[in-house]
């Protein structure tokens, strides 16, 4: 128990990132396996394949990116004494790495947007926790009222509430990603990355930045002390958030993937569910022995290296330069593939830790148990 009590905030952040890896792989797997960005799954899928997607979407749709943002904000706060300048240098390096990866591997990567908003969040690093939390709440509630609720009430019940698959994009994605022309894949990746830059940045301000700020605020509030003092209240809070988030996500299932249902589910239900996941993971770090969670800590310690490697593996499985399974694999098979990749990453993280194999993280961290040291 003594080792458990000595667990640092940075270690907790690494564990949460490691625990979130399953959701991250499942989310990325959807984009790697089919033209998910351009289609309505309720039109594109059918039978058991659709049923599996519906269950999967309830658990991860709209929740994974806010969850990673919460963990990243908590991690930023843990290293606040490292200095804004040094943290900004690390973020700039990761941003450049994320953009390169987007060009050459995965066009729909969330990493560049996350890191870009982390640079903005650094402006609040020395502010009082109440300022960060208030800014996050204002951004989120403005998003809910101005973007989500207005769009929801304008669309619900109208003929425009139906999401139509963009067949031209589906055909383009399928023809390029299943081809063996790697340069065509790179060209499409760059085109997708640079498409609608302004609207993407606008969306990031309301879907990623608030949760980075909430994560920072929870770190400053010493949420671990609250969990240890009020475990029952914390569990109740998790049940309310997770249950409420899933209930809202059910709207999308019941409306068969309508525009209004997706808008409300992913922009409100998803973040609420993500906050519930985050609180659950924080609770686990206080009651589960650190030795049990060690493999997840190692995955979080090597998060960038393992994340990029997982995208390379996905590319070799689904794209034409590899096995060419793009558009051919069912959701259940993708889930099993993700589980195999997750086990592989766990083993690799253990091997890297055991033999002190250098990783991308070593370019900006000291080789220590807790990552960045001052």
C-alpha positions, 0 to 999 in steps of 0.5 A: 500500500505504501507504493500505491500511496506514493503514486504520482499524478504523472504516473496516474496520467500514464496509467489512464493513457494506457487504459484508454489505448483500447478505446483509441485502437477501436476508434482508429480501427473504424477509420482504417477499416472503411470510409467511416468519415464519409458514410452513414453506418446505419445505411452502409452496414446491415445485420449483425455487423450493424448491431455490433457497430451500435454496441461499439458506438455506444461505448466509444462514439464521441468519448475517446478524444475527450477522454484522452484530452482529460488525461493529457490535461491532467498530465500537463498539470502534473508537469506544470513545474517543468515550465510553460516554455519547455512544455510548449517545446515538447508540444511543438515537437509532438505536433510536428510528429503528428502532422508527419504521421497524418501525411504518411500514415493516418489522415484522420489522426486526432493527435495534431488537433489534440496537441494544438489545443494543448498549446492553447491550454498552456496559457492557463497553466499558471491561472487559478484552477477556477479560471481554467474550469470556468473557461472550460464550462463556458466553451462547452455550454456555448458549444451545446447551445450555439452549435448542438442544440440549435442544430438538433432542434432545427433538424429533428423531424425534418427531411434534412435529418437523414444522413446520406452517405457521400458516395463520391468520397466513399468511392475515392477513399476505397479506390485510393486506400485499397490501391498499392500506390503509396504516393496516391495515399499520401496525396489523399492524406494531405488533401484530407488534412488540409480540407476545411481547416477553419471549421476544424479549428473551430470545432477543436476549440469546443470539443477538445480544449474544454476537456484539456482545461477540465483535466488541468483543473482536476489535477489542481483540485487534487481529485485523488484526495476527494476520491479517497475521502468520498469513495462512495460519492465518487462511485455514484458520480461515475454511475450517473455520468456513465449511465447518463452518457450512454442513455444520451448515446442511445438516442442515436441508436433509436433514431437510426443514425440521424443527423440530430441523433448523432449531433447530440450523442457525440457532442453531449453524450460522448463527453459526459461518458468520457468524464465518467470513464476518467473518474473510473480510471482515477478511482482504479489508481487509488484502489488497485495495487500499482503492480497490477496496473504496471503494464498500463503505466508502461503503455502510457510511458511509451504512448507516442511510440506505441500509438504510431506503431499501432497506426503502422500496423493498421495501415499494413492490415487495411491499406492496399500496400499491405493486406488490403482489407479496407472495406472488406472486414466486418466490425467484429473481426476488427474488434478481434484484430484490435485486441490482438494488437493491444496484447502485442503493444502490452508485450512490446511495452514490457520488453521496451521497459525491461531492456531500456529500448529507446523510444520517441519519448526519449527525444524530449524526456529523461529516461526515468520512471515518470517521464519528463523530469525537470 
